[in-house]
Amino acid sequence: MLIPIPLDIADVKVEKIDRSTEQGFVITVISELKGTECKRCGKPIDKFYGYSGEITLRHLSIFEKPVWLKIKPKRYQCPYCDNGPTTTQTCSWYDSKSPHTKAYEQSLLRELINSTITDVSMKRGIGEAAIEGLLNRHINQQVEWPKIGAIPLLGIDEIALKKGHKDFVVIVSAINARGEKQILAVLPDRKKDTVKAFLAAIPTPQKKTIQRACVDMYEGYSNAVYEALPGVAVIVDRFHVAKNYRGCADKARRQEMQALKKTLPDEKYAELKGVMWVFRKRWADLTEEQQVQLLMLFSYAPVLQQVYILREVLTGIFNKPLTKAQAVIELNAWIVRVQELGLKCFDAFVGTLQKWMDEISNYFIQRQSSGFVEGLNNKIKVIKRRCYGIYDLIRKILQLGEANKLNEARW
């Protein structure tokens, strides 16, 4: 009894199936499409001229047996161009540069998830070079700027290829005029000159549309923007700012807790267990029991009450619908209050705030942040963890071109 198995390939007709080989099935097909486009003038042509040489393509397996498709591509002659050049028809289900059908390539890409190039090569009997070539065909070597159009908001941030090794690559991303998030580049390092070279290489039509750039408090990024994109407003992300001043408050809490551990009786100190999480929350988000515990901490360490209040006041400034000018006034007033109270724990942050005041206060113009950058970077990190077998390939691709010949990964 025969069971019909669909190839799931459009516009082809099966001419012959060879089951004689022990390795699998060889299926000969013919294209039912008529005509193609002239490779010289681009016009549709349908004057049949014969067949090109037969090609063999690996296809999806059937019952775990390999399948190869054989086809003789049709050729058509152009009646519009001088000397009547011929063009070979290419069907939509395969790439002329690949020895596999597109469906088979997609299956190989799926197998690479949580696996390695070597593993897939051994399981499928395909050379490692062929799999690397497959990956290269699915990774654009340059940004397709005409498709991007306007990019009013740019984001620059880094991720580590290998945790703990300081092996950073810089992700340049954007939100276009349609509100779509997209990766523009993966730069091989976080040096200012590398970032500047990419920004300077952005085509003029797109460069003119850039209005703002979100960065963290790293001068290499901000200076690269100022030098390569004059007139673009640099925004220091509010969440990086919050991480900074909240870290200062946490440091003060740890110091006070260490002092209390030495001075309080054990039973009293035990009542403060878990206060770290209570201290980090807003007062309105605490339960009554947590509020009592936090007040107990403040009674033992009054300085922490001032730290807590000043931290929440600063968060409140960022949450208010202020103009940039109003925000600068309130931020400077906050600095004065901290200095009057002598809260040394905020010294480092005060210096940072004064140095980056213009970039930090730019947030209040349109209240834009690097949230979209962090979101894209987190997705990249997840993909990186799942596709651990292609670390070397990522590094190899990054080293292929100059800094301005960058990759847009489309996994």
N, C-alpha and C positions, 0 to 999 in steps of 0.2 A: 504494500500500500504506500502510495506517495503522499507526502504532506507538502503543500505549497508554502514556501517561505518567502515573504516579501523582502526585497532588497531595500525598500524605503528610499529609493533614488528616483527622482523625477525625470521624465523625458528620455527614458532608455527602454530598449526592448532586448530581452534575453534571446540570444541566438543559439547558444550551446552551453551545456554544462558537462565538464570533464570530471568524472569521479574516479578516474583510474589511478591517480596519484595517491599514495598513502599519506602524504603530508596534508591533504585537505581538498578543497574544491577550487577548480578554475572555471570561472564563468565568463563567457564571451558575450559582450553586449554591444549594441549599436545605438548611437544617438538618434532620437526621433526629432530633434530640433532642426529647423531649416534656417540656414543663413547665419551670419555673424556680422561683426563690424570690421571694416577695413582697418588694418593696423596703421595705414598711412594717413588716410583722410578722415577716418572715423565714421564714414557713412555706412548705413546698413547695406549688405550685399547678400545675394542669394544665388549667384551663378556657381553651381557645383563644379569643382575642378578635380575631384578625386579624393584619395585618402592619404594621410600621413602614415608614418611607420607605426606599427602596433606598440602600445604601451601597456604595462602591467601594473596594477595598483592593489596594494593590500587593503582589504575591507574587513568589516566586522566578522568575527567568527560565527559559525553555525554549529551548534551542538559541540562547542569547544574545539572544533576543527577549523584551521585557518582557511580563509577565503581570499582568492585573488580575482580581480576583475580585469579582463582584457578588452581593449577598445582601440579601434583605428579611428582617430579623430578625422572629421571631415575637413576638407579644404574648399575655400571659395575664392573666386577671382573677382577683382574689383573692376567694373567697367568704367569707372570715373577717373582713375589715376592713369598716368602714362605708363606704358609697358604692361599694364594689367597685372599688378602684383597680386599674389595669393596670400590669404590669411587662414591660419588653422583655427578651427572652432575649439573653444575651451568650454566645457560644461561647468555648471555651477557647483557640482558635487565633488570636484577635485581641483587642486591647484597645480598648474603646469610645472612648478618647481618641486613638487612633493611626490614621493613614491607611494603615498597613501591617499585614500579617500578622506574627505573632511570629517566624515562620521568616525572613521578609525582614529584620526588625529585627536578628536575630542575625547574618545575613550582613553587614549594614552595620557592626555592631560589630566583626566579624572583619576587615573591610576597613580599619578605622581603625588597626589594628595596623601600625606602621611607616609610617603615612601621615598625612594631615592632613584636617581637616574640609573644607577647600576642595577638595582633590584628590578625595575621595569624592563631594562634591557635584557636581563637574564630570563625573566618570566615570558617575555614576548619574542625572544630570539631576534632582537633588533639591536644594531650597534648603538653604543652610547653617543657617537657623533650624530647619528640620525635623530636621536631624541633631543639633543642639544639644538640641532638645526630646526626641529619642530618648535621648540620653545622660542628660538630667535624669530621665527616667522610670526609668532603670536605676540611679540613685544615690539612696539614701534621704536625705531632707533632715533626718531626725531619727533618733535611736537608738530602736530598738524594745525598750525596757527589759523589758517583760513576757516577751519571748522569751529574754532573757539570763539571768534568774534570779540566782543567787548568783555573786559575783565576788570570791573570796578574795584574788586577787593582781592588782595593778594595775601597769602599766608606763608610764613617761613618758619620751619621748625625741624628738629633733627630726631632721628631714632637710632638706636644701636643695632647693628646687624647681629652682634653676639653680646649678650648681656655680660657686663663686668669687664669687657675688653676695651672699652672706649673706642670701638670701631664704628664711628658715627657716619651716617649718610644724612644729607639734608633733603627734606621733602618740601618742594615748592608747590603749593596748591592754590586754588582760586575759586571764587564764586563768580560765575559769568552773569551777563545781563538778564538771563532767564532764571537766575537763582539756582543754577545747577552747580554742584561741587565737582571739581575735577583736579586730578594730579597733573601738573605741568612738567615737573622734572624731579629726578633723583640725582642729587649731586654727590660726588665721591667723598667730599670732606666739608667741614664747616668753616673753612677759611674765608675771610672777607673777599679776597680776590676771586675765589671760585664762585661765590654767590654773585658778586658784581659782574663777572664775565657773563653769567647766564642772563641776568637782568638787562645788561647792555645789549645782548643779542636778540632780545624780544623785538619782533618787527615793529616798525614805527606805527602802523595803524592800530595795533593792539596796545602798544606802549602809551599812546595818547589817551586811551580809555581808563588807565589805572589811576584810581583816585586815592586809595588808602592801602597800607600794608600792615598786617598784624604780625608782631614779632614778640619774642621774650626779651628779657633785659640782658642781651648780649650785643655788645657794640659792633661786632663783626657784621651782624645782620642789618642793624639800623644804619651804619655807615655805608654799607653796600647799597642800600635803598637811596640814601641821600645823594650818593655820588652817581649812581646809574640812572636814577629816576627823579631828577629834580622837580620839586613841586608836589610830589606825592607825600601825603601825611602818614607818618609812622605812628602806629598805635601799639603801645605796650599792653598786652593782654591783661585784663583785670584779674583773671584767675591766677596768673603768675604773681601779680601784685598781692593778692589775698594770701597765696601760699607763703609769701615772704613775711608779711606782718603777722599772720597767724603762727608761723614758725617761731617768731620772736616771743609771742605770748606763751607758746608751749615751752620754750626754753626757760622762761621765768618760772613757770609752774614746776618744772622738774627741779630747778634749783631750790625753790621753796620747799618742795616735798622732801628733798634730801636733808634740808635743815630741820624740818619738822620730825623726821624719822629719828633724829638724834636727840631732840628735846621733848617730844610728847611721850607719854606712857604708851606701852604697846597696845592697850585696849582702846585708847583714844585714836591712835594712828590707824588701827584696824577699821575704825568707823569711816575712814576716808578711802577705803578700797573702791576702786572703779571710778574715782572722781575725775580721772583724766577725760573720760568720755562725757561726763557731765560738764566739765569746764569748757569743752570744745563746742557745746551746743548753745543756741540762742536761749535766752531766759524764757521766752514764750513757748519754746518747744520742750521744756522740762516738765516732768510730772511734779506734783507737790512734794513727794518724797525726795526727788532729785534736787529741788530748790532748797529744801532744808539742808541737804548734804553740802550743797555749794555754799550756802550761808555759813555753815560750820567751818568750811575751809577758809572763808574770808575772815572769820573771827580769829582764826589761828594765824593767818597771813594776810593782813589788811592790804598789803601792796598788790596782792593778786586781784583784789576787788577793783582797784584802779586800772590795772592792766586789762581786766575783763571788760570794764566799761569802755575804755578807750578803743579796744579792739572792735567792740560792737558799734561804737560811734562811727568808726572808719568804714565799716561795712555799710552802715546806714547812709553815709555820704554817697557811696557808689550805687546805692539803690534809689536815691532821690532823682527826680527828673530835672537835673540841673543843666544849665548851659556850661560851656567850658570855662568862661570867666567866673561864674558862680562857684564851680567846682574848685578852681584854683584858690579862691578866697577861703573856702571851707577847709581845704586840705592844708593851707598855710596856718589857719587858725588851730587845726588839730596838732600841727607840729609845735606851735607855741604852747599849747596846753600840756603836751607831753614833756616839754622842756621845763615848764614851770613846776610840774609834779616831780621832776627828777627821775623819770622812769628810764633808767639806763638800758633796759632790755630792748628798747625800741631804737637805740642809737644807730645801729647799722641800717635799719629800715628808713629812718629819717634821712640819712645821707643818700640812700638810694632814691627816695621820693624827691628830694631836692634836685638831684642830678637828672632824673628822668621826668620832671614835672610836666614838661610840654607834651611828651609822648604819652604819659599816663593820662593826662587831662584830655587828650584827643579822643579818648574813649567816649566822653560825654557829648561829642558832636553828633554821632549817629548810634552810639551805644553798641558798637561792633566789637567782637572779641574773637579770639582764636578757637572758639568752640568747634567750628567746622574743621579746623586744622587738626585738633586733637582727635576728633571723630574719625577722620580719614587715616591718621597715623595709627590709631588703635586697630582699625581694620587691617592695615598693612602688617601690624605686629601679629595679628591672629593668623593671617595668611602665611607669614614668615614661619610661625611656629608649626603650622600644619604642613607646610612644604619644606621641611627642614632639609630635604635631600638636594635642594637647588641653591644652597648658600654660595657655593663656589661659582655657579653660573651667574648669580646676581653680581658678584664681585667682578667676574670676567667681563660681563656686559658693561658695567660701569667704567671699566678701564679701556673699552674699545675706542672711544672718541675723546675729543677735547671736552672741556667743561661745558661748552655751549652746544654739544651734540649729545643731548640727554635723552633719557628713556621715559616713556609713559607706559607704565606696566598695566596691562589689561588681562588680568587673570580670569 
